[in-house]
Amino acid sequence: MWRAVAQCYEFREIFVKTVCGEGDENVTESRSFHPNHRPTKILGTEITGNEFKAEYVDNNVVVKGTYEMNIWYAYNEGRDTALLAVPVEYEDEVPLRRNEATPDSVCEVRVWNTYGPKVIDTEIRGADVVITCSRTWHAEIIGEAALCVKVYPGQCRVDDQCDKEDLVDDSSEEDYEDDEIEVADEQVGRTSSS
């Protein structure tokens, strides 16, 4: 590898985008839904249309989203069925376990819904249906960072200030030609002739 002598390099500051913080959070919540008929049995549930967006607020990532809760239930002593579809809004806070960003340096927030939202429990309480849901988030904040790097001007092309004679090969302490390698006698296997 080639390195330049001291007078042939300079330092420059470059700006890059990097992950400055990340965190995970699991949220479990229960909500009550009031169907048009008094339910006697829950036949099925499904969450559809989950959409969300995230923003960086007070050193945390706040996720705001919506989905539709679909509840298929029986009523009138199980003789009839109906489907209840209700839009649901939610807001979750994801604390960051590592945060090296300043508020001014954050330029992007990334969020992954790693689990759910998924129904984990259903219960009938009088005329209401209580649904417990769970969801898990992984969040990252992307910020701008400054790096100080050593630059070797003209090393992709030789310029007037620094030519090839100013370069030193530091990949090896000594240079050897193939015919200059010496081997001690004890390193060579010998065969005896009888």
For each residue, the residues with C-beta under 8 A, 3 or more apart:
1: 169 170 171
2: 155 167 168 169 170
3: 152 167 168 170
4: 8 9 152 155 162 166 167
5: 8 162 166 167 168
6: 9
7: 162 166
8: 4 5 152 153 154 161 162 166
9: 4 6 150 151 152 153
10: 150 151 153
11: 148 149 150 151
12: 148 149 151
13: 146 147 148 149
14: 146 147 149
15: 144 145 146 147
16: 144 145 147
17: 107 108 142 143 144 145
18: 142 143 145
19: 22 140 141 142
20: 99 100 101 105 106 141 142 143 145
21: 96 98 99 100 101 140 141 143
22: 19 96 97 98 138 139 140 141
23: 60 61 94 95 96 97 98 138 139
24: 94 97 114 136 137 138 139
25: 92 93 94 95 136 137 139
26: 115 134 135 136 137
27: 90 92 134 135 136 137
28: 120 132 133 134
29: 90 132 133
30: 121 130 131 132 133
31: 69 88 130 131 133
32: 125 128 129 130
33: 69 71 84 86 128 129 130 131
34: 127 128 129
35: 38 39 71 73 75 82 84 127 129
36: 82 84
37: 73 75 76 80 82
38: 35 75 126 127
39: 35 42 73 74 75 124 127 129
40: 73 74 75 76 77 78 124
41: 73 74 78 124
42: 39 45 71 72 73 122 124 129
43: 72 73 74 81
44: 71 72
45: 42 69 70 71 72 119 122 131
46: 70 119
47: 50 67 68 69 70 116 117 118 119 133
48: 67 68 70
49: 66 67 68
50: 47 65 66 67 113 117
51: 65 66 67
52: 63 64 65 66 111 113
53: 63 64 65
54: 61 62 63 64 94 109 110 111 139
55: 61 62 64 109
56: 60 61 62 103 106 109 141
57: 60 61 62
58:
59: 96 99
60: 23 56 57 93 94 95 96
61: 23 54 55 56 57 93 94 96 109 111 137 139 141
62: 54 55 56 57 91 92 93 94
63: 52 53 54 91 92 93 94 111 137 139
64: 52 53 54 55 89 90 91
65: 50 51 52 53 89 90 91 92
66: 49 50 51 52 87 88 89 90
67: 47 48 49 50 51 87 88 90 117
68: 47 48 49 85 86 87 88
69: 31 33 45 47 84 85 86 87 88 131
70: 45 46 47 48 83 84 85
71: 33 35 42 44 45 83 84 85 86 122 129 131
72: 42 43 44 45 81 82 83 84
73: 35 37 39 40 41 42 43 81 82 83 84 129
74: 39 40 41 43 78 79 80 81
75: 35 37 38 39 40 78 80 81 82
76: 37 40 79 80
77: 40
78: 40 41 74 75
79: 74 76
80: 37 74 75 76
81: 43 72 73 74 75
82: 35 36 37 72 73 75
83: 70 71 72 73
84: 33 35 36 69 70 71 72 73 129
85: 68 69 70 71
86: 33 68 69 71
87: 66 67 68 69
88: 31 66 67 68 69
89: 64 65 66
90: 27 29 64 65 66 67 117
91: 62 63 64 65
92: 25 27 62 63 65 135 137
93: 25 60 61 62 63
94: 23 24 25 54 60 61 62 63 111 137 139
95: 23 25 60
96: 21 22 23 59 60 61 99 139 141
97: 22 23 24
98: 21 22 23
99: 20 21 59 96 141
100: 20 21 143
101: 20 21 105 106 141 143
102: 105 106 143
103: 56 106
104:
105: 20 101 102 143 144 145
106: 20 56 101 102 103 109 141 142 143
107: 17 142 143 144
108: 17 141 142
109: 54 55 56 61 106 139 140 141 142
110: 54 139 140 141 142
111: 52 54 61 63 94 137 138 139 140
112: 137 138 139
113: 50 52 116 117 135 136 137
114: 24 136 137 138
115: 26 118 134 135 136
116: 47 113 133 134 135 136
117: 47 50 67 90 113 133 134 135
118: 47 115 133 134 135
119: 45 46 47 122 131 132 133
120: 28 132 133 134
121: 30 131 132
122: 42 45 71 119 129 130 131 132
123: 129 130 132
124: 39 40 41 42 128 129 130
125: 32 128 129 130
126: 38
127: 34 35 38 39
128: 32 33 34 124 125
129: 32 33 34 35 39 42 71 73 84 122 123 124 125
130: 30 31 32 33 122 123 124 125
131: 30 31 33 45 69 71 119 121 122
132: 28 29 30 119 120 121 122 123
133: 28 29 30 31 47 116 117 118 119 120
134: 26 27 28 115 116 117 118 120
135: 26 27 92 113 115 116 117 118
136: 24 25 26 27 113 114 115 116
137: 24 25 26 27 61 63 92 94 111 112 113 114
138: 22 23 24 111 112 114
139: 22 23 24 25 54 61 63 94 96 109 110 111 112
140: 19 21 22 109 110 111
141: 19 20 21 22 56 61 96 99 101 106 108 109 110
142: 17 18 19 20 106 107 108 109 110
143: 17 18 20 21 100 101 102 105 106 107
144: 15 16 17 105 107
145: 15 16 17 18 20 105
146: 13 14 15
147: 13 14 15 16
148: 11 12 13
149: 11 12 13 14
150: 9 10 11
151: 9 10 11 12
152: 3 4 8 9 155 162
153: 8 9 10 159 161 162
154: 8 157 158 159 161 162
155: 2 4 152 162
156:
157: 154
158: 154 162 163 164
159: 153 154 162 163
160: 163
161: 8 153 154
162: 4 5 7 8 152 153 154 155 158 159 166 167
163: 158 159 160 166
164: 158 167
165:
166: 4 5 7 8 162 163
167: 2 3 4 5 162 164
168: 2 3 5
169: 1 2 172 175
170: 1 2 3
171: 1
172: 169 175
173:
174:
175: 169 172
176: 180 181
177: 180
178: 181
179:
180: 176 177
181: 176 178
182:
183: 187 188
184: 187 188
185: 188
186:
187: 183 184
188: 183 184 185
189:
190:
191:
192:
193:
194:
